[in-house]
Amino acid sequence: MWTCSDSEEIYVWARTGNQVTKLAELNKHKGRVTSLCPVQDTVWSGSFDKTVIVWDAETFQFLQQHSGQHSDSVRCVIEVEEGVVWVSAFDRNLSIWHYFDAHANFRK
C-alpha cells in the first residue's frame, strides 16, 4: 500500500497478518504530495510542487519527473483508461499522458 499526506513524503507499506511494516520512504517532491495513482507497473504522484513523479511500483525507484505542464499545484492524478493518465491542477488545466512502459516511454 502506498500513502501520502500533507508532507513531502510517500510511504510504502506491507501488511502481514496484523502487522504493518514500512517498506520505503520516498522523498523526491518539494511540496505536499496530494495524489497517488497506480498505473500498470508504476505509481504516479502529484504534488504542490507542480510536478508529477513516476515510481516503479515493485522497486519503489524514481523513474521520471514531469514538470512545466502546470503553473499551480497538482491536485489529482487518475488513470482514465489503460495507459491514459489525466493530471489536473489548481491552474485549471488538464494534462493528458499516454504511458507505455516503466522505462520512461511517455507521450504528452
N, C-alpha and C positions, 0 to 999 in steps of 0.2 A: 504494500500500500504506500502511495506517495501522498504527502501532506505539505501544505504551505500555510503561512499565517501572515500577520502584519509585519513580519521581519523579512530580511533579505534571503533567508534560508529555505531550502526544501529538504524535507526529511523522507527517507525511505525506510519502511518498517516491514518486519516479518512477524507472523504470529504462529506459534507452535502451541497447540492446546490453549491454556490460559495465559501463556507467557508471550509478551510482546518485546521484540528486540529491535533496536535501531541499527539498520544496516549501513546507512550512509547519510551524510550531511553535505548538501551541495550548495556552494556559495559563489555563483557567478553573477547574479543580479546585483545591481547597485541601488535598488529600491524595493519596496514591498512587493512580494510575489502575490499576484491577485488571482491567478488561474492555473490549473493543470489540466492537460488533456492527453489521454493515451491515443497514439496514432500508430497503428501496426506495431512495429518493434521499437518504438520510441515513445517518449513523453515530452510534450511541449509545455513550456511555462511562459506566462505573460507577467509583466511587472510594471510598477510605477516608473521604472527607468526607461520606458517607451520601447522596450525590446521584447523579442520572443527568443527563447533559447530552446534548442532541441537536444534532448538527452537520450542516450542508449538505455532502453528500459531494462536490459539484462545486466550490463556492466556499470550503469549509472555514470558513464563518461560523457562529458561535454562533446557534442558533435558540431553544432553550428549556432551562431547568433545572428538573428535578423534584426537589423536596426535601420533607421532612416525612413521607415514607412509611416510612422506616426509621430505627430508633434505633441502628443499628450499621452498620459498613462494608458497602458493596455489594460482592458477590463475583462475581456472574455476571449478564450481560445476554444474553438469547437470543431470537431470533425463532422461535417455535414453529410458526407458520403465517403466511401472508402478512398483514402488518399487525398481528399479535398478538405483543406482546413481554412476556416474563416477566423480572422482576428479583428476584433473591434476595440476601439479606444475612445477616451473622452474627447478626442478631436472630431468625433462624429464621422470618422472614416472607417471603411472596412477594407482590409487587405485579404486577398484570397491566394492560398498557396496550394500547389499540387505536389504531393510528396511521392517519391519513387522508391527510395531505399535508404537504409541507415548510413550510407556513406555520403550524405550531404548532396544528393541529387534532387534539387528543388527547382520549381519554376513558379514565378510570381504571376 
